[in-house]
Amino acid sequence: MISLDSILENIIAEVIIIIGSFVISVFVPKLISRVKSKEKIDPLSVALFLELISISNLILNLSFWNKSNLTVFLTLTSMALGYLIYYIYNNQCPSCKKFIRAKSMTDDKLIKKFTRERTYQPMKEYRYSNGEFWKEEKDGKEKTRTEHYEIRHQFYKCNFCGFNWDSGQFEKCTDEPIKQRIINTNKKDPNAIS
């Protein structure tokens, strides 16, 4: 049975969530951005605000409300908004805040190439007869390999306002990832649908 106390508690929780989400969504993008913008509405702030509300309500639902349909909806919404935040952050112009087809690379400079020794543990992966992952084990002793790295600096231009910015310097490994030895077995997958 729903009581006035539980309705009041839910309203207070929602107000706290909305205020907290608003404060975080206003200040976090300003801390990340190096460029001051004249735009009033930042899509990254809006997406972050909605994501915080969705995640907070998901936590409330898991803790108190226990409504399975709402859990599924909030989980899918949180995942979609998380991807939207990632997309906006990677593609948004720092000046005009547009993000759909706004960013184009103008230059990609190689600053430095170098090598680094890295120790790794070879692994072997066992798979069930249907090809699904079963287990993983160490495959011999640790080994050392020389990996090749590059330090790059990329430059971008906004297709809308013409603003230029750069990525800063970043390090990138140019070697292929270490491959595991895969062993296919005749063992039947206990999770497979018969």
GUVEXLUM-678219 format. One record per residue (C-alpha): residue number from 1; residue in three letters; x, y, z. Coordinates in steps of 0.05 Angstrom, whole numbers. Example, Ala and Ser with C-alpha at 12.3 -4.5 7.8 and 13.67 -1.06 7.14 Angstrom:
+-----+-----+--------+--------+--------+
|   i |  aa |      u |      v |      w |
+-----+-----+--------+--------+--------+
|   1 | ALA |    246 |    -90 |    156 |
|   2 | SER |    273 |    -21 |    143 |
+-----+-----+--------+--------+--------+
This chain:
+-----+-----+--------+--------+--------+
|   i |  aa |      u |      v |      w |
+-----+-----+--------+--------+--------+
|   1 | MET |      0 |      0 |      0 |
|   2 | ILE |     26 |     69 |    -19 |
|   3 | SER |     28 |    118 |     39 |
|   4 | LEU |     37 |    194 |     39 |
|   5 | ASP |    104 |    184 |     73 |
|   6 | SER |    131 |    141 |     17 |
|   7 | ILE |    106 |    190 |    -36 |
|   8 | LEU |    139 |    248 |      2 |
|   9 | GLU |    204 |    209 |      8 |
|  10 | ASN |    204 |    194 |    -67 |
|  11 | ILE |    191 |    267 |    -84 |
|  12 | ILE |    247 |    290 |    -38 |
|  13 | ALA |    294 |    238 |    -69 |
|  14 | GLU |    276 |    260 |   -140 |
|  15 | VAL |    287 |    334 |   -123 |
|  16 | ILE |    355 |    318 |    -93 |
|  17 | ILE |    373 |    277 |   -155 |
|  18 | ILE |    351 |    332 |   -203 |
|  19 | ILE |    389 |    387 |   -165 |
|  20 | GLY |    452 |    344 |   -158 |
|  21 | SER |    450 |    323 |   -231 |
|  22 | PHE |    441 |    395 |   -254 |
|  23 | VAL |    500 |    420 |   -212 |
|  24 | ILE |    545 |    364 |   -237 |
|  25 | SER |    524 |    372 |   -310 |
|  26 | VAL |    538 |    447 |   -309 |
|  27 | PHE |    607 |    444 |   -276 |
|  28 | VAL |    639 |    380 |   -303 |
|  29 | PRO |    638 |    400 |   -378 |
|  30 | LYS |    669 |    467 |   -358 |
|  31 | LEU |    725 |    431 |   -322 |
|  32 | ILE |    738 |    387 |   -383 |
|  33 | SER |    735 |    441 |   -437 |
|  34 | ARG |    795 |    487 |   -448 |
|  35 | VAL |    756 |    535 |   -493 |
|  36 | LYS |    703 |    584 |   -468 |
|  37 | SER |    641 |    582 |   -511 |
|  38 | LYS |    587 |    634 |   -522 |
|  39 | GLU |    534 |    580 |   -531 |
|  40 | LYS |    483 |    577 |   -475 |
|  41 | ILE |    462 |    504 |   -485 |
|  42 | ASP |    516 |    451 |   -486 |
|  43 | PRO |    491 |    383 |   -513 |
|  44 | LEU |    544 |    348 |   -471 |
|  45 | SER |    516 |    380 |   -407 |
|  46 | VAL |    444 |    361 |   -426 |
|  47 | ALA |    464 |    288 |   -441 |
|  48 | LEU |    504 |    285 |   -376 |
|  49 | PHE |    445 |    313 |   -337 |
|  50 | LEU |    398 |    261 |   -366 |
|  51 | GLU |    449 |    205 |   -354 |
|  52 | LEU |    457 |    224 |   -281 |
|  53 | ILE |    381 |    225 |   -271 |
|  54 | SER |    375 |    157 |   -305 |
|  55 | ILE |    430 |    125 |   -264 |
|  56 | SER |    405 |    155 |   -199 |
|  57 | ASN |    335 |    130 |   -212 |
|  58 | LEU |    362 |     62 |   -230 |
|  59 | ILE |    398 |     59 |   -163 |
|  60 | LEU |    334 |     81 |   -127 |
|  61 | ASN |    294 |     29 |   -165 |
|  62 | LEU |    343 |    -27 |   -148 |
|  63 | SER |    346 |     -5 |    -75 |
|  64 | PHE |    274 |     12 |    -59 |
|  65 | TRP |    222 |      7 |   -114 |
|  66 | ASN |    240 |    -62 |   -144 |
|  67 | LYS |    200 |    -53 |   -209 |
|  68 | SER |    231 |    -99 |   -261 |
|  69 | ASN |    202 |    -62 |   -322 |
|  70 | LEU |    231 |      4 |   -296 |
|  71 | THR |    298 |    -30 |   -284 |
|  72 | VAL |    302 |    -54 |   -356 |
|  73 | PHE |    280 |     15 |   -383 |
|  74 | LEU |    330 |     53 |   -339 |
|  75 | THR |    387 |      6 |   -356 |
|  76 | LEU |    376 |     12 |   -431 |
|  77 | THR |    367 |     88 |   -424 |
|  78 | SER |    431 |     94 |   -384 |
|  79 | MET |    470 |     53 |   -436 |
|  80 | ALA |    443 |     95 |   -494 |
|  81 | LEU |    457 |    161 |   -458 |
|  82 | GLY |    527 |    136 |   -440 |
|  83 | TYR |    541 |    122 |   -514 |
|  84 | LEU |    513 |    191 |   -532 |
|  85 | ILE |    559 |    225 |   -481 |
|  86 | TYR |    619 |    188 |   -510 |
|  87 | TYR |    599 |    207 |   -582 |
|  88 | ILE |    587 |    281 |   -564 |
|  89 | TYR |    652 |    285 |   -524 |
|  90 | ASN |    693 |    257 |   -583 |
|  91 | ASN |    659 |    297 |   -639 |
|  92 | GLN |    638 |    363 |   -609 |
|  93 | CYS |    668 |    430 |   -630 |
|  94 | PRO |    693 |    465 |   -567 |
|  95 | SER |    669 |    533 |   -593 |
|  96 | CYS |    600 |    526 |   -624 |
|  97 | LYS |    583 |    460 |   -587 |
|  98 | LYS |    555 |    426 |   -650 |
|  99 | PHE |    573 |    352 |   -655 |
| 100 | ILE |    539 |    321 |   -715 |
| 101 | ARG |    590 |    321 |   -772 |
| 102 | ALA |    625 |    381 |   -740 |
| 103 | LYS |    696 |    354 |   -732 |
| 104 | SER |    744 |    343 |   -789 |
| 105 | MET |    819 |    328 |   -782 |
| 106 | THR |    865 |    379 |   -814 |
| 107 | ASP |    933 |    350 |   -794 |
| 108 | ASP |    963 |    289 |   -761 |
| 109 | LYS |   1035 |    300 |   -738 |
| 110 | LEU |   1082 |    245 |   -716 |
| 111 | ILE |   1123 |    274 |   -658 |
| 112 | LYS |   1166 |    214 |   -638 |
| 113 | LYS |   1175 |    139 |   -648 |
| 114 | PHE |   1204 |     95 |   -594 |
| 115 | THR |   1205 |     24 |   -567 |
| 116 | ARG |   1190 |     -3 |   -499 |
| 117 | GLU |   1201 |    -72 |   -467 |
| 118 | ARG |   1138 |   -104 |   -440 |
| 119 | THR |   1130 |   -167 |   -399 |
| 120 | TYR |   1068 |   -209 |   -412 |
| 121 | GLN |   1039 |   -276 |   -394 |
| 122 | PRO |   1021 |   -320 |   -454 |
| 123 | MET |    952 |   -351 |   -446 |
| 124 | LYS |    913 |   -406 |   -478 |
| 125 | GLU |    838 |   -404 |   -486 |
| 126 | TYR |    795 |   -467 |   -485 |
| 127 | ARG |    729 |   -467 |   -522 |
| 128 | TYR |    669 |   -513 |   -520 |
| 129 | SER |    650 |   -554 |   -581 |
| 130 | ASN |    602 |   -499 |   -603 |
| 131 | GLY |    659 |   -447 |   -603 |
| 132 | GLU |    638 |   -411 |   -539 |
| 133 | PHE |    690 |   -391 |   -487 |
| 134 | TRP |    702 |   -444 |   -432 |
| 135 | LYS |    764 |   -425 |   -393 |
| 136 | GLU |    833 |   -392 |   -397 |
| 137 | GLU |    900 |   -417 |   -371 |
| 138 | LYS |    972 |   -394 |   -369 |
| 139 | ASP |   1013 |   -420 |   -427 |
| 140 | GLY |   1084 |   -427 |   -403 |
| 141 | LYS |   1129 |   -375 |   -372 |
| 142 | GLU |   1125 |   -299 |   -376 |
| 143 | LYS |   1157 |   -270 |   -438 |
| 144 | THR |   1184 |   -202 |   -457 |
| 145 | ARG |   1171 |   -167 |   -523 |
| 146 | THR |   1193 |   -102 |   -553 |
| 147 | GLU |   1134 |    -59 |   -571 |
| 148 | HIS |   1135 |      0 |   -619 |
| 149 | TYR |   1101 |     65 |   -600 |
| 150 | GLU |   1087 |    132 |   -631 |
| 151 | ILE |   1071 |    199 |   -600 |
| 152 | ARG |   1022 |    236 |   -646 |
| 153 | HIS |    988 |    304 |   -646 |
| 154 | GLN |    924 |    314 |   -686 |
| 155 | PHE |    891 |    379 |   -707 |
| 156 | TYR |    817 |    390 |   -722 |
| 157 | LYS |    772 |    443 |   -753 |
| 158 | CYS |    698 |    454 |   -742 |
| 159 | ASN |    657 |    447 |   -806 |
| 160 | PHE |    607 |    499 |   -780 |
| 161 | CYS |    644 |    556 |   -746 |
| 162 | GLY |    715 |    543 |   -771 |
| 163 | PHE |    745 |    538 |   -701 |
| 164 | ASN |    812 |    502 |   -698 |
| 165 | TRP |    834 |    458 |   -640 |
| 166 | ASP |    881 |    401 |   -625 |
| 167 | SER |    879 |    334 |   -590 |
| 168 | GLY |    942 |    345 |   -549 |
| 169 | GLN |    997 |    293 |   -553 |
| 170 | PHE |    978 |    220 |   -544 |
| 171 | GLU |   1015 |    155 |   -544 |
| 172 | LYS |    995 |     97 |   -589 |
| 173 | CYS |   1022 |     26 |   -595 |
| 174 | THR |   1031 |      6 |   -668 |
| 175 | ASP |   1042 |    -69 |   -656 |
| 176 | GLU |    990 |   -123 |   -665 |
| 177 | PRO |    958 |   -145 |   -599 |
| 178 | ILE |    985 |   -209 |   -568 |
| 179 | LYS |    944 |   -268 |   -592 |
| 180 | GLN |    923 |   -325 |   -547 |
| 181 | ARG |    929 |   -396 |   -568 |
| 182 | ILE |    858 |   -423 |   -579 |
| 183 | ILE |    843 |   -495 |   -565 |
| 184 | ASN |    776 |   -524 |   -589 |
| 185 | THR |    751 |   -581 |   -546 |
| 186 | ASN |    697 |   -634 |   -553 |
| 187 | LYS |    667 |   -613 |   -486 |
| 188 | LYS |    593 |   -596 |   -490 |
| 189 | ASP |    571 |   -526 |   -469 |
| 190 | PRO |    526 |   -533 |   -407 |
| 191 | ASN |    494 |   -465 |   -422 |
| 192 | ALA |    475 |   -483 |   -494 |
| 193 | ILE |    402 |   -490 |   -510 |
| 194 | SER |    388 |   -561 |   -532 |
+-----+-----+--------+--------+--------+
